[in-house]
């Protein structure tokens, strides 16, 4: 069959603990899977900054998770420190990130259908009018700036909660 992976070997370089689903999908296509993590997920360089934002969560209207790792790490840090504020709304960059947030205990998470990226999230109706809204973006260190720039251009106040780093 054209395009089949049967008989091929695929090197999966995702971080440890994040390659299982992909490896399963590849094995279902009858290919050999070689798992060799090329990236490690570590705590952020400045955990005090993350803790400070966690203590101020009541000041935010919306929390955005930009990756499954951000959702899992943020939920763990918040659970260790406090609970999520009752009025805080949650968004995820894509369906995989929304699933991770739900699995970590957040029931209501909005995410774009189909394509999951910053542009798709910013195009959602919930983000068309964010003037005077306070938004916290949970992410890894040194992530892309486009979502923040878009939301600030629409009048939102945006802060980063950097909850991990890649190495």
Chimera marker file (.cmm) of the C-alpha trace (Angstrom):
<marker_set name="trace">
<marker id="1" x="0.000" y="0.000" z="0.000" r="1" g="1" b="0" radius="0.5"/>
<marker id="2" x="1.349" y="3.429" z="-0.924" r="1" g="1" b="0" radius="0.5"/>
<marker id="3" x="2.311" y="5.527" z="2.090" r="1" g="1" b="0" radius="0.5"/>
<marker id="4" x="2.210" y="2.568" z="4.444" r="1" g="1" b="0" radius="0.5"/>
<marker id="5" x="4.649" y="2.475" z="7.316" r="1" g="1" b="0" radius="0.5"/>
<marker id="6" x="4.722" y="-1.342" z="7.438" r="1" g="1" b="0" radius="0.5"/>
<marker id="7" x="8.275" y="-2.632" z="7.576" r="1" g="1" b="0" radius="0.5"/>
<marker id="8" x="9.790" y="0.782" z="8.252" r="1" g="1" b="0" radius="0.5"/>
<marker id="9" x="11.516" y="2.049" z="11.386" r="1" g="1" b="0" radius="0.5"/>
<marker id="10" x="10.564" y="5.411" z="12.888" r="1" g="1" b="0" radius="0.5"/>
<marker id="11" x="12.718" y="7.305" z="15.356" r="1" g="1" b="0" radius="0.5"/>
<marker id="12" x="10.578" y="9.124" z="17.934" r="1" g="1" b="0" radius="0.5"/>
<marker id="13" x="12.469" y="11.959" z="19.618" r="1" g="1" b="0" radius="0.5"/>
<marker id="14" x="9.702" y="13.368" z="21.839" r="1" g="1" b="0" radius="0.5"/>
<marker id="15" x="10.527" y="13.862" z="25.541" r="1" g="1" b="0" radius="0.5"/>
<marker id="16" x="10.247" y="10.897" z="27.914" r="1" g="1" b="0" radius="0.5"/>
<marker id="17" x="6.667" y="10.258" z="28.909" r="1" g="1" b="0" radius="0.5"/>
<marker id="18" x="5.287" y="12.181" z="25.916" r="1" g="1" b="0" radius="0.5"/>
<marker id="19" x="5.916" y="9.649" z="23.170" r="1" g="1" b="0" radius="0.5"/>
<marker id="20" x="3.611" y="6.799" z="24.211" r="1" g="1" b="0" radius="0.5"/>
<marker id="21" x="0.556" y="7.827" z="22.173" r="1" g="1" b="0" radius="0.5"/>
<marker id="22" x="2.589" y="8.522" z="19.042" r="1" g="1" b="0" radius="0.5"/>
<marker id="23" x="4.468" y="5.237" z="19.435" r="1" g="1" b="0" radius="0.5"/>
<marker id="24" x="1.131" y="3.375" z="19.747" r="1" g="1" b="0" radius="0.5"/>
<marker id="25" x="-0.178" y="4.983" z="16.567" r="1" g="1" b="0" radius="0.5"/>
<marker id="26" x="2.997" y="4.100" z="14.698" r="1" g="1" b="0" radius="0.5"/>
<marker id="27" x="2.970" y="0.496" z="15.916" r="1" g="1" b="0" radius="0.5"/>
<marker id="28" x="-0.637" y="0.190" z="14.739" r="1" g="1" b="0" radius="0.5"/>
<marker id="29" x="0.764" y="0.955" z="11.258" r="1" g="1" b="0" radius="0.5"/>
<marker id="30" x="3.084" y="-2.063" z="11.649" r="1" g="1" b="0" radius="0.5"/>
<marker id="31" x="6.310" y="-0.151" z="11.841" r="1" g="1" b="0" radius="0.5"/>
<marker id="32" x="9.194" y="-0.530" z="14.244" r="1" g="1" b="0" radius="0.5"/>
<marker id="33" x="9.352" y="2.309" z="16.771" r="1" g="1" b="0" radius="0.5"/>
<marker id="34" x="12.648" y="3.453" z="18.214" r="1" g="1" b="0" radius="0.5"/>
<marker id="35" x="12.209" y="5.834" z="21.138" r="1" g="1" b="0" radius="0.5"/>
<marker id="36" x="15.159" y="8.163" z="21.674" r="1" g="1" b="0" radius="0.5"/>
<marker id="37" x="14.195" y="11.327" z="23.580" r="1" g="1" b="0" radius="0.5"/>
<marker id="38" x="16.084" y="14.319" z="22.199" r="1" g="1" b="0" radius="0.5"/>
<marker id="39" x="14.493" y="16.845" z="24.558" r="1" g="1" b="0" radius="0.5"/>
<marker id="40" x="14.171" y="16.788" z="28.325" r="1" g="1" b="0" radius="0.5"/>
<marker id="41" x="11.483" y="18.712" z="30.232" r="1" g="1" b="0" radius="0.5"/>
<marker id="42" x="12.870" y="20.391" z="33.360" r="1" g="1" b="0" radius="0.5"/>
<marker id="43" x="11.576" y="22.819" z="36.000" r="1" g="1" b="0" radius="0.5"/>
<marker id="44" x="11.809" y="26.508" z="35.034" r="1" g="1" b="0" radius="0.5"/>
<marker id="45" x="14.917" y="28.505" z="35.854" r="1" g="1" b="0" radius="0.5"/>
<marker id="46" x="12.853" y="30.900" z="37.990" r="1" g="1" b="0" radius="0.5"/>
<marker id="47" x="10.291" y="28.890" z="39.993" r="1" g="1" b="0" radius="0.5"/>
<marker id="48" x="9.735" y="31.877" z="42.314" r="1" g="1" b="0" radius="0.5"/>
<marker id="49" x="8.264" y="33.865" z="39.417" r="1" g="1" b="0" radius="0.5"/>
<marker id="50" x="5.841" y="31.024" z="38.671" r="1" g="1" b="0" radius="0.5"/>
<marker id="51" x="4.884" y="30.812" z="42.369" r="1" g="1" b="0" radius="0.5"/>
<marker id="52" x="4.214" y="34.560" z="42.454" r="1" g="1" b="0" radius="0.5"/>
<marker id="53" x="1.778" y="34.284" z="39.553" r="1" g="1" b="0" radius="0.5"/>
<marker id="54" x="0.091" y="31.270" z="41.148" r="1" g="1" b="0" radius="0.5"/>
<marker id="55" x="-0.509" y="33.343" z="44.289" r="1" g="1" b="0" radius="0.5"/>
<marker id="56" x="-2.099" y="36.086" z="42.112" r="1" g="1" b="0" radius="0.5"/>
<marker id="57" x="-4.378" y="33.872" z="40.025" r="1" g="1" b="0" radius="0.5"/>
<marker id="58" x="-7.446" y="35.717" z="41.316" r="1" g="1" b="0" radius="0.5"/>
<marker id="59" x="-6.303" y="38.742" z="39.264" r="1" g="1" b="0" radius="0.5"/>
<marker id="60" x="-6.752" y="36.920" z="35.940" r="1" g="1" b="0" radius="0.5"/>
<marker id="61" x="-9.829" y="36.391" z="33.778" r="1" g="1" b="0" radius="0.5"/>
<marker id="62" x="-8.432" y="33.720" z="31.469" r="1" g="1" b="0" radius="0.5"/>
<marker id="63" x="-5.683" y="31.094" z="31.721" r="1" g="1" b="0" radius="0.5"/>
<marker id="64" x="-4.232" y="29.693" z="28.506" r="1" g="1" b="0" radius="0.5"/>
<marker id="65" x="-2.199" y="26.484" z="28.247" r="1" g="1" b="0" radius="0.5"/>
<marker id="66" x="0.059" y="26.343" z="25.193" r="1" g="1" b="0" radius="0.5"/>
<marker id="67" x="1.028" y="22.670" z="25.411" r="1" g="1" b="0" radius="0.5"/>
<marker id="68" x="0.053" y="19.465" z="27.204" r="1" g="1" b="0" radius="0.5"/>
<marker id="69" x="3.222" y="19.841" z="29.283" r="1" g="1" b="0" radius="0.5"/>
<marker id="70" x="2.197" y="23.364" z="30.296" r="1" g="1" b="0" radius="0.5"/>
<marker id="71" x="-1.259" y="22.117" z="31.330" r="1" g="1" b="0" radius="0.5"/>
<marker id="72" x="0.093" y="19.223" z="33.390" r="1" g="1" b="0" radius="0.5"/>
<marker id="73" x="2.852" y="21.256" z="35.040" r="1" g="1" b="0" radius="0.5"/>
<marker id="74" x="0.596" y="24.239" z="35.780" r="1" g="1" b="0" radius="0.5"/>
<marker id="75" x="-2.107" y="22.078" z="37.313" r="1" g="1" b="0" radius="0.5"/>
<marker id="76" x="0.436" y="20.301" z="39.517" r="1" g="1" b="0" radius="0.5"/>
<marker id="77" x="1.954" y="23.554" z="40.782" r="1" g="1" b="0" radius="0.5"/>
<marker id="78" x="-1.451" y="25.115" z="41.416" r="1" g="1" b="0" radius="0.5"/>
<marker id="79" x="-2.713" y="21.984" z="43.217" r="1" g="1" b="0" radius="0.5"/>
<marker id="80" x="0.324" y="22.068" z="45.513" r="1" g="1" b="0" radius="0.5"/>
<marker id="81" x="-0.197" y="25.749" z="46.348" r="1" g="1" b="0" radius="0.5"/>
<marker id="82" x="-3.945" y="26.458" z="46.152" r="1" g="1" b="0" radius="0.5"/>
<marker id="83" x="-7.026" y="25.826" z="44.009" r="1" g="1" b="0" radius="0.5"/>
<marker id="84" x="-7.959" y="27.477" z="40.736" r="1" g="1" b="0" radius="0.5"/>
<marker id="85" x="-10.138" y="30.591" z="41.236" r="1" g="1" b="0" radius="0.5"/>
<marker id="86" x="-13.835" y="29.917" z="40.623" r="1" g="1" b="0" radius="0.5"/>
<marker id="87" x="-14.263" y="32.599" z="37.951" r="1" g="1" b="0" radius="0.5"/>
<marker id="88" x="-11.146" y="31.791" z="35.914" r="1" g="1" b="0" radius="0.5"/>
<marker id="89" x="-11.849" y="30.626" z="32.347" r="1" g="1" b="0" radius="0.5"/>
<marker id="90" x="-9.514" y="28.176" z="30.624" r="1" g="1" b="0" radius="0.5"/>
<marker id="91" x="-8.306" y="27.808" z="27.050" r="1" g="1" b="0" radius="0.5"/>
<marker id="92" x="-5.889" y="25.478" z="25.308" r="1" g="1" b="0" radius="0.5"/>
<marker id="93" x="-3.902" y="25.888" z="22.136" r="1" g="1" b="0" radius="0.5"/>
<marker id="94" x="-5.325" y="22.658" z="20.705" r="1" g="1" b="0" radius="0.5"/>
<marker id="95" x="-7.324" y="19.524" z="21.446" r="1" g="1" b="0" radius="0.5"/>
<marker id="96" x="-4.360" y="17.570" z="22.842" r="1" g="1" b="0" radius="0.5"/>
<marker id="97" x="-3.617" y="20.351" z="25.294" r="1" g="1" b="0" radius="0.5"/>
<marker id="98" x="-7.309" y="20.596" z="26.232" r="1" g="1" b="0" radius="0.5"/>
<marker id="99" x="-7.361" y="16.824" z="26.908" r="1" g="1" b="0" radius="0.5"/>
<marker id="100" x="-4.290" y="17.169" z="29.140" r="1" g="1" b="0" radius="0.5"/>
<marker id="101" x="-5.932" y="20.008" z="31.099" r="1" g="1" b="0" radius="0.5"/>
<marker id="102" x="-9.134" y="17.991" z="31.533" r="1" g="1" b="0" radius="0.5"/>
<marker id="103" x="-7.150" y="14.953" z="32.663" r="1" g="1" b="0" radius="0.5"/>
<marker id="104" x="-5.423" y="17.195" z="35.229" r="1" g="1" b="0" radius="0.5"/>
<marker id="105" x="-8.792" y="18.228" z="36.665" r="1" g="1" b="0" radius="0.5"/>
<marker id="106" x="-10.023" y="21.256" z="34.699" r="1" g="1" b="0" radius="0.5"/>
<marker id="107" x="-13.488" y="20.423" z="33.388" r="1" g="1" b="0" radius="0.5"/>
<marker id="108" x="-14.249" y="23.353" z="31.072" r="1" g="1" b="0" radius="0.5"/>
<marker id="109" x="-11.503" y="24.151" z="28.576" r="1" g="1" b="0" radius="0.5"/>
<marker id="110" x="-12.077" y="25.778" z="25.200" r="1" g="1" b="0" radius="0.5"/>
<marker id="111" x="-9.810" y="24.995" z="22.251" r="1" g="1" b="0" radius="0.5"/>
<marker id="112" x="-9.895" y="25.576" z="18.519" r="1" g="1" b="0" radius="0.5"/>
<marker id="113" x="-11.290" y="22.781" z="16.373" r="1" g="1" b="0" radius="0.5"/>
<marker id="114" x="-8.933" y="21.343" z="13.811" r="1" g="1" b="0" radius="0.5"/>
<marker id="115" x="-5.642" y="23.192" z="13.631" r="1" g="1" b="0" radius="0.5"/>
<marker id="116" x="-4.146" y="23.793" z="17.067" r="1" g="1" b="0" radius="0.5"/>
<marker id="117" x="-1.844" y="26.789" z="17.216" r="1" g="1" b="0" radius="0.5"/>
<marker id="118" x="-1.662" y="30.361" z="18.495" r="1" g="1" b="0" radius="0.5"/>
<marker id="119" x="-3.376" y="31.812" z="15.433" r="1" g="1" b="0" radius="0.5"/>
<marker id="120" x="-6.284" y="29.362" z="15.646" r="1" g="1" b="0" radius="0.5"/>
<marker id="121" x="-6.778" y="30.116" z="19.346" r="1" g="1" b="0" radius="0.5"/>
<marker id="122" x="-6.621" y="33.885" z="18.788" r="1" g="1" b="0" radius="0.5"/>
<marker id="123" x="-9.223" y="33.544" z="16.003" r="1" g="1" b="0" radius="0.5"/>
<marker id="124" x="-11.789" y="32.016" z="18.372" r="1" g="1" b="0" radius="0.5"/>
<marker id="125" x="-14.748" y="34.263" z="19.293" r="1" g="1" b="0" radius="0.5"/>
<marker id="126" x="-13.752" y="34.138" z="22.971" r="1" g="1" b="0" radius="0.5"/>
<marker id="127" x="-10.575" y="36.063" z="22.089" r="1" g="1" b="0" radius="0.5"/>
<marker id="128" x="-11.993" y="38.621" z="19.679" r="1" g="1" b="0" radius="0.5"/>
<marker id="129" x="-12.897" y="41.091" z="22.435" r="1" g="1" b="0" radius="0.5"/>
<marker id="130" x="-10.401" y="40.884" z="25.265" r="1" g="1" b="0" radius="0.5"/>
<marker id="131" x="-9.934" y="44.571" z="25.958" r="1" g="1" b="0" radius="0.5"/>
<marker id="132" x="-9.211" y="45.100" z="29.676" r="1" g="1" b="0" radius="0.5"/>
<marker id="133" x="-9.042" y="41.324" z="30.304" r="1" g="1" b="0" radius="0.5"/>
<marker id="134" x="-6.157" y="39.879" z="32.278" r="1" g="1" b="0" radius="0.5"/>
<marker id="135" x="-4.734" y="36.734" z="30.726" r="1" g="1" b="0" radius="0.5"/>
<marker id="136" x="-2.063" y="34.381" z="32.024" r="1" g="1" b="0" radius="0.5"/>
<marker id="137" x="-0.311" y="32.123" z="29.531" r="1" g="1" b="0" radius="0.5"/>
<marker id="138" x="1.172" y="28.927" z="30.967" r="1" g="1" b="0" radius="0.5"/>
<marker id="139" x="4.081" y="27.887" z="28.795" r="1" g="1" b="0" radius="0.5"/>
<marker id="140" x="7.690" y="26.765" z="28.604" r="1" g="1" b="0" radius="0.5"/>
<marker id="141" x="10.562" y="29.209" z="28.780" r="1" g="1" b="0" radius="0.5"/>
<marker id="142" x="11.424" y="31.051" z="25.585" r="1" g="1" b="0" radius="0.5"/>
<marker id="143" x="8.219" y="30.213" z="23.762" r="1" g="1" b="0" radius="0.5"/>
<marker id="144" x="6.784" y="32.110" z="20.821" r="1" g="1" b="0" radius="0.5"/>
<marker id="145" x="5.543" y="35.665" z="21.363" r="1" g="1" b="0" radius="0.5"/>
<marker id="146" x="2.786" y="35.887" z="18.734" r="1" g="1" b="0" radius="0.5"/>
<marker id="147" x="-0.178" y="35.006" z="20.978" r="1" g="1" b="0" radius="0.5"/>
<marker id="148" x="0.808" y="37.573" z="23.586" r="1" g="1" b="0" radius="0.5"/>
<marker id="149" x="1.368" y="40.240" z="20.933" r="1" g="1" b="0" radius="0.5"/>
<marker id="150" x="-2.030" y="39.544" z="19.342" r="1" g="1" b="0" radius="0.5"/>
<marker id="151" x="-3.906" y="39.665" z="22.658" r="1" g="1" b="0" radius="0.5"/>
<marker id="152" x="-2.107" y="42.818" z="23.816" r="1" g="1" b="0" radius="0.5"/>
<marker id="153" x="-2.904" y="44.490" z="20.484" r="1" g="1" b="0" radius="0.5"/>
<marker id="154" x="-6.560" y="43.771" z="21.287" r="1" g="1" b="0" radius="0.5"/>
<marker id="155" x="-6.227" y="45.504" z="24.658" r="1" g="1" b="0" radius="0.5"/>
<marker id="156" x="-5.580" y="42.568" z="27.006" r="1" g="1" b="0" radius="0.5"/>
<marker id="157" x="-3.018" y="42.550" z="29.814" r="1" g="1" b="0" radius="0.5"/>
<marker id="158" x="-0.956" y="39.374" z="29.355" r="1" g="1" b="0" radius="0.5"/>
<marker id="159" x="1.573" y="37.703" z="31.652" r="1" g="1" b="0" radius="0.5"/>
<marker id="160" x="3.564" y="34.519" z="31.241" r="1" g="1" b="0" radius="0.5"/>
<marker id="161" x="3.697" y="31.745" z="33.795" r="1" g="1" b="0" radius="0.5"/>
<marker id="162" x="6.726" y="29.781" z="32.659" r="1" g="1" b="0" radius="0.5"/>
<marker id="163" x="6.279" y="26.360" z="34.207" r="1" g="1" b="0" radius="0.5"/>
<marker id="164" x="8.997" y="24.325" z="32.474" r="1" g="1" b="0" radius="0.5"/>
<marker id="165" x="11.992" y="24.527" z="30.220" r="1" g="1" b="0" radius="0.5"/>
<marker id="166" x="13.259" y="22.328" z="27.422" r="1" g="1" b="0" radius="0.5"/>
<marker id="167" x="16.806" y="21.018" z="27.495" r="1" g="1" b="0" radius="0.5"/>
<link id1="1" id2="2" r="1" g="1" b="0" radius="0.2"/>
<link id1="2" id2="3" r="1" g="1" b="0" radius="0.2"/>
<link id1="3" id2="4" r="1" g="1" b="0" radius="0.2"/>
<link id1="4" id2="5" r="1" g="1" b="0" radius="0.2"/>
<link id1="5" id2="6" r="1" g="1" b="0" radius="0.2"/>
<link id1="6" id2="7" r="1" g="1" b="0" radius="0.2"/>
<link id1="7" id2="8" r="1" g="1" b="0" radius="0.2"/>
<link id1="8" id2="9" r="1" g="1" b="0" radius="0.2"/>
<link id1="9" id2="10" r="1" g="1" b="0" radius="0.2"/>
<link id1="10" id2="11" r="1" g="1" b="0" radius="0.2"/>
<link id1="11" id2="12" r="1" g="1" b="0" radius="0.2"/>
<link id1="12" id2="13" r="1" g="1" b="0" radius="0.2"/>
<link id1="13" id2="14" r="1" g="1" b="0" radius="0.2"/>
<link id1="14" id2="15" r="1" g="1" b="0" radius="0.2"/>
<link id1="15" id2="16" r="1" g="1" b="0" radius="0.2"/>
<link id1="16" id2="17" r="1" g="1" b="0" radius="0.2"/>
<link id1="17" id2="18" r="1" g="1" b="0" radius="0.2"/>
<link id1="18" id2="19" r="1" g="1" b="0" radius="0.2"/>
<link id1="19" id2="20" r="1" g="1" b="0" radius="0.2"/>
<link id1="20" id2="21" r="1" g="1" b="0" radius="0.2"/>
<link id1="21" id2="22" r="1" g="1" b="0" radius="0.2"/>
<link id1="22" id2="23" r="1" g="1" b="0" radius="0.2"/>
<link id1="23" id2="24" r="1" g="1" b="0" radius="0.2"/>
<link id1="24" id2="25" r="1" g="1" b="0" radius="0.2"/>
<link id1="25" id2="26" r="1" g="1" b="0" radius="0.2"/>
<link id1="26" id2="27" r="1" g="1" b="0" radius="0.2"/>
<link id1="27" id2="28" r="1" g="1" b="0" radius="0.2"/>
<link id1="28" id2="29" r="1" g="1" b="0" radius="0.2"/>
<link id1="29" id2="30" r="1" g="1" b="0" radius="0.2"/>
<link id1="30" id2="31" r="1" g="1" b="0" radius="0.2"/>
<link id1="31" id2="32" r="1" g="1" b="0" radius="0.2"/>
<link id1="32" id2="33" r="1" g="1" b="0" radius="0.2"/>
<link id1="33" id2="34" r="1" g="1" b="0" radius="0.2"/>
<link id1="34" id2="35" r="1" g="1" b="0" radius="0.2"/>
<link id1="35" id2="36" r="1" g="1" b="0" radius="0.2"/>
<link id1="36" id2="37" r="1" g="1" b="0" radius="0.2"/>
<link id1="37" id2="38" r="1" g="1" b="0" radius="0.2"/>
<link id1="38" id2="39" r="1" g="1" b="0" radius="0.2"/>
<link id1="39" id2="40" r="1" g="1" b="0" radius="0.2"/>
<link id1="40" id2="41" r="1" g="1" b="0" radius="0.2"/>
<link id1="41" id2="42" r="1" g="1" b="0" radius="0.2"/>
<link id1="42" id2="43" r="1" g="1" b="0" radius="0.2"/>
<link id1="43" id2="44" r="1" g="1" b="0" radius="0.2"/>
<link id1="44" id2="45" r="1" g="1" b="0" radius="0.2"/>
<link id1="45" id2="46" r="1" g="1" b="0" radius="0.2"/>
<link id1="46" id2="47" r="1" g="1" b="0" radius="0.2"/>
<link id1="47" id2="48" r="1" g="1" b="0" radius="0.2"/>
<link id1="48" id2="49" r="1" g="1" b="0" radius="0.2"/>
<link id1="49" id2="50" r="1" g="1" b="0" radius="0.2"/>
<link id1="50" id2="51" r="1" g="1" b="0" radius="0.2"/>
<link id1="51" id2="52" r="1" g="1" b="0" radius="0.2"/>
<link id1="52" id2="53" r="1" g="1" b="0" radius="0.2"/>
<link id1="53" id2="54" r="1" g="1" b="0" radius="0.2"/>
<link id1="54" id2="55" r="1" g="1" b="0" radius="0.2"/>
<link id1="55" id2="56" r="1" g="1" b="0" radius="0.2"/>
<link id1="56" id2="57" r="1" g="1" b="0" radius="0.2"/>
<link id1="57" id2="58" r="1" g="1" b="0" radius="0.2"/>
<link id1="58" id2="59" r="1" g="1" b="0" radius="0.2"/>
<link id1="59" id2="60" r="1" g="1" b="0" radius="0.2"/>
<link id1="60" id2="61" r="1" g="1" b="0" radius="0.2"/>
<link id1="61" id2="62" r="1" g="1" b="0" radius="0.2"/>
<link id1="62" id2="63" r="1" g="1" b="0" radius="0.2"/>
<link id1="63" id2="64" r="1" g="1" b="0" radius="0.2"/>
<link id1="64" id2="65" r="1" g="1" b="0" radius="0.2"/>
<link id1="65" id2="66" r="1" g="1" b="0" radius="0.2"/>
<link id1="66" id2="67" r="1" g="1" b="0" radius="0.2"/>
<link id1="67" id2="68" r="1" g="1" b="0" radius="0.2"/>
<link id1="68" id2="69" r="1" g="1" b="0" radius="0.2"/>
<link id1="69" id2="70" r="1" g="1" b="0" radius="0.2"/>
<link id1="70" id2="71" r="1" g="1" b="0" radius="0.2"/>
<link id1="71" id2="72" r="1" g="1" b="0" radius="0.2"/>
<link id1="72" id2="73" r="1" g="1" b="0" radius="0.2"/>
<link id1="73" id2="74" r="1" g="1" b="0" radius="0.2"/>
<link id1="74" id2="75" r="1" g="1" b="0" radius="0.2"/>
<link id1="75" id2="76" r="1" g="1" b="0" radius="0.2"/>
<link id1="76" id2="77" r="1" g="1" b="0" radius="0.2"/>
<link id1="77" id2="78" r="1" g="1" b="0" radius="0.2"/>
<link id1="78" id2="79" r="1" g="1" b="0" radius="0.2"/>
<link id1="79" id2="80" r="1" g="1" b="0" radius="0.2"/>
<link id1="80" id2="81" r="1" g="1" b="0" radius="0.2"/>
<link id1="81" id2="82" r="1" g="1" b="0" radius="0.2"/>
<link id1="82" id2="83" r="1" g="1" b="0" radius="0.2"/>
<link id1="83" id2="84" r="1" g="1" b="0" radius="0.2"/>
<link id1="84" id2="85" r="1" g="1" b="0" radius="0.2"/>
<link id1="85" id2="86" r="1" g="1" b="0" radius="0.2"/>
<link id1="86" id2="87" r="1" g="1" b="0" radius="0.2"/>
<link id1="87" id2="88" r="1" g="1" b="0" radius="0.2"/>
<link id1="88" id2="89" r="1" g="1" b="0" radius="0.2"/>
<link id1="89" id2="90" r="1" g="1" b="0" radius="0.2"/>
<link id1="90" id2="91" r="1" g="1" b="0" radius="0.2"/>
<link id1="91" id2="92" r="1" g="1" b="0" radius="0.2"/>
<link id1="92" id2="93" r="1" g="1" b="0" radius="0.2"/>
<link id1="93" id2="94" r="1" g="1" b="0" radius="0.2"/>
<link id1="94" id2="95" r="1" g="1" b="0" radius="0.2"/>
<link id1="95" id2="96" r="1" g="1" b="0" radius="0.2"/>
<link id1="96" id2="97" r="1" g="1" b="0" radius="0.2"/>
<link id1="97" id2="98" r="1" g="1" b="0" radius="0.2"/>
<link id1="98" id2="99" r="1" g="1" b="0" radius="0.2"/>
<link id1="99" id2="100" r="1" g="1" b="0" radius="0.2"/>
<link id1="100" id2="101" r="1" g="1" b="0" radius="0.2"/>
<link id1="101" id2="102" r="1" g="1" b="0" radius="0.2"/>
<link id1="102" id2="103" r="1" g="1" b="0" radius="0.2"/>
<link id1="103" id2="104" r="1" g="1" b="0" radius="0.2"/>
<link id1="104" id2="105" r="1" g="1" b="0" radius="0.2"/>
<link id1="105" id2="106" r="1" g="1" b="0" radius="0.2"/>
<link id1="106" id2="107" r="1" g="1" b="0" radius="0.2"/>
<link id1="107" id2="108" r="1" g="1" b="0" radius="0.2"/>
<link id1="108" id2="109" r="1" g="1" b="0" radius="0.2"/>
<link id1="109" id2="110" r="1" g="1" b="0" radius="0.2"/>
<link id1="110" id2="111" r="1" g="1" b="0" radius="0.2"/>
<link id1="111" id2="112" r="1" g="1" b="0" radius="0.2"/>
<link id1="112" id2="113" r="1" g="1" b="0" radius="0.2"/>
<link id1="113" id2="114" r="1" g="1" b="0" radius="0.2"/>
<link id1="114" id2="115" r="1" g="1" b="0" radius="0.2"/>
<link id1="115" id2="116" r="1" g="1" b="0" radius="0.2"/>
<link id1="116" id2="117" r="1" g="1" b="0" radius="0.2"/>
<link id1="117" id2="118" r="1" g="1" b="0" radius="0.2"/>
<link id1="118" id2="119" r="1" g="1" b="0" radius="0.2"/>
<link id1="119" id2="120" r="1" g="1" b="0" radius="0.2"/>
<link id1="120" id2="121" r="1" g="1" b="0" radius="0.2"/>
<link id1="121" id2="122" r="1" g="1" b="0" radius="0.2"/>
<link id1="122" id2="123" r="1" g="1" b="0" radius="0.2"/>
<link id1="123" id2="124" r="1" g="1" b="0" radius="0.2"/>
<link id1="124" id2="125" r="1" g="1" b="0" radius="0.2"/>
<link id1="125" id2="126" r="1" g="1" b="0" radius="0.2"/>
<link id1="126" id2="127" r="1" g="1" b="0" radius="0.2"/>
<link id1="127" id2="128" r="1" g="1" b="0" radius="0.2"/>
<link id1="128" id2="129" r="1" g="1" b="0" radius="0.2"/>
<link id1="129" id2="130" r="1" g="1" b="0" radius="0.2"/>
<link id1="130" id2="131" r="1" g="1" b="0" radius="0.2"/>
<link id1="131" id2="132" r="1" g="1" b="0" radius="0.2"/>
<link id1="132" id2="133" r="1" g="1" b="0" radius="0.2"/>
<link id1="133" id2="134" r="1" g="1" b="0" radius="0.2"/>
<link id1="134" id2="135" r="1" g="1" b="0" radius="0.2"/>
<link id1="135" id2="136" r="1" g="1" b="0" radius="0.2"/>
<link id1="136" id2="137" r="1" g="1" b="0" radius="0.2"/>
<link id1="137" id2="138" r="1" g="1" b="0" radius="0.2"/>
<link id1="138" id2="139" r="1" g="1" b="0" radius="0.2"/>
<link id1="139" id2="140" r="1" g="1" b="0" radius="0.2"/>
<link id1="140" id2="141" r="1" g="1" b="0" radius="0.2"/>
<link id1="141" id2="142" r="1" g="1" b="0" radius="0.2"/>
<link id1="142" id2="143" r="1" g="1" b="0" radius="0.2"/>
<link id1="143" id2="144" r="1" g="1" b="0" radius="0.2"/>
<link id1="144" id2="145" r="1" g="1" b="0" radius="0.2"/>
<link id1="145" id2="146" r="1" g="1" b="0" radius="0.2"/>
<link id1="146" id2="147" r="1" g="1" b="0" radius="0.2"/>
<link id1="147" id2="148" r="1" g="1" b="0" radius="0.2"/>
<link id1="148" id2="149" r="1" g="1" b="0" radius="0.2"/>
<link id1="149" id2="150" r="1" g="1" b="0" radius="0.2"/>
<link id1="150" id2="151" r="1" g="1" b="0" radius="0.2"/>
<link id1="151" id2="152" r="1" g="1" b="0" radius="0.2"/>
<link id1="152" id2="153" r="1" g="1" b="0" radius="0.2"/>
<link id1="153" id2="154" r="1" g="1" b="0" radius="0.2"/>
<link id1="154" id2="155" r="1" g="1" b="0" radius="0.2"/>
<link id1="155" id2="156" r="1" g="1" b="0" radius="0.2"/>
<link id1="156" id2="157" r="1" g="1" b="0" radius="0.2"/>
<link id1="157" id2="158" r="1" g="1" b="0" radius="0.2"/>
<link id1="158" id2="159" r="1" g="1" b="0" radius="0.2"/>
<link id1="159" id2="160" r="1" g="1" b="0" radius="0.2"/>
<link id1="160" id2="161" r="1" g="1" b="0" radius="0.2"/>
<link id1="161" id2="162" r="1" g="1" b="0" radius="0.2"/>
<link id1="162" id2="163" r="1" g="1" b="0" radius="0.2"/>
<link id1="163" id2="164" r="1" g="1" b="0" radius="0.2"/>
<link id1="164" id2="165" r="1" g="1" b="0" radius="0.2"/>
<link id1="165" id2="166" r="1" g="1" b="0" radius="0.2"/>
<link id1="166" id2="167" r="1" g="1" b="0" radius="0.2"/>
</marker_set>
